[in-house]
Amino acid sequence: MQMLQMQLEVGVDPAEVGRARSWARSRLVGSGIGADEPVAETLLLLISELVTNAVVHTGCPAVLRMLFPAAPAAPVRVEVADTSVLPPAPRHADRDETGGRGLELVDGLADRWGWHPEGAGKQIWCEVDRAAATIALP
């Protein structure tokens, strides 16, 4: 299957999360996904969470990749690779905590997600089915 892949190198500054989100928004529109489509908002939330996890929790630079299949109904894949060997650690935040819900959000928003070792670090990935994407927060 033909696939369009785009990537962005992300530094360790937390401000890079906003830059990654802006970059992703422009790439979504360029790939034929309208900014007002539910799949776009879902993907942007997922990108924010995955890039935040990579930048803030590992303290390592990362690479954000977006993969768009040629078939319009095929899922869009987001990958974030970093150089930390520590696996992602889902946790359950208390109601009054302001953080700690990133992977819960990924689990609730993505149709599929996972991680695997990549090079000297790891890659966390998720997929969103374009036809069924809606924002339904857990």
N, C-alpha and C positions, 0 to 999 in steps of 0.2 A: 504494500500500500504506500502510495506517495504521501510524504509528510513535509510540512514546512516547519522548520525548527529555527527559533531565535533564542539568543542568550544574552545575558547581561551580567557583568562582574559586579559584585556588591561588596563594598568595604565594611569595616567593623563599626562604623559610626551608626548609631540608631537612626539618624536622619536619612540613611540610605533606604530605609523601609519606604518612606514617602517617594523617594526617587524611583524605586523599583515599581511601586504602584502606578506612578505616572507613566513610566516606560511601558508597563504592561497594558495600561488603558489604551495607549496609542497603538500598540501592536494588535490588540483585540479588534479595534476599529479597522485597521489595515488588513486584518484577516477576514473581514466580512461579518464580524459579530458586532452588532450595534451597541452603543454605550448604554442604551436603555433596556437591552434584553436582560432577562433574569440571569442567564448564564454568565453575562459579563460581570454583574455584581457579585455573583457567587465566586467566580474565579478571582476577582480582585480581593475579596475577603480571604480566600485561601492563600493567595500570594502574600498578603500582609502577614498572616499568621506564620507561614513557613519561613519567610525571610526574617521576621522578628525572632523566631526560634534560632535560626542560624546565626544571626548577628549578635543578639543580646545574650542568649544562653550559652553559646559556645565561645564567643569572643574571637571567632575566626572569620576571615573573608569567605564569601560564598559565590556560587554561580547559580543564577536563576535561568531556567530554560522553560520555554513554552513550545509545545508541539501541537501543531494543527494538522489533522489529517485532511486529505483532499475531499473525502466523502463528508458532506455536510452533516450527516447524522452520527458520524463517528465521534467518540469522546475526545475532548481536549485534555491534554496531559500537561501538568506542571511538575517540574523537578527543581529541587534546590539541593545542591551539593556543597558540602563544606569539608574542612580538613580535620574536624574533630572525630575521633574514633568512638566517642561515647554514643550509645544508641539513644534515640529519642525516648523520653521517659514521661508517658502520660501520667497526669495526676488529677485528682479531684479537688478543686479549690473550694474553700468555705465560702458561704454567701457574701461575707464582708471583705473578702480578698479582691484586690483589683487586678490580679494576674493569675496565671496558672491554668487558663482555660483553652489555650491555643490548640492543643491536639484534640481536645473534646470538640472544639468547633470544626476542626478538619474532619474528624470522624462523622460529625453530623451533617456537614455540607457536601463532602466529596462522595461520589458514588463508590469509589475504591481508593484506598491509600495504603502505603506501606513504606518500607525503607530497606536498604541493603548497603553493604560496604561498597565503596567506590574509591579506587586508588588508595591514598593514605587516609581517607576519611570515610564519609558516607553520603548517600543520596536519599532524601525523603521525596516521595512522589505522590501525586494524587491525580485522579481523573474525574472529569465531570461530563456526564452524558448531555450533549447539547439539547436534545429534544425534551428532556425531562427536567432541566435545571430550574429550580425555584429556590428561593431563600426560605429555609425553614429552620430557624435557630433551635437548638436543643433546649 
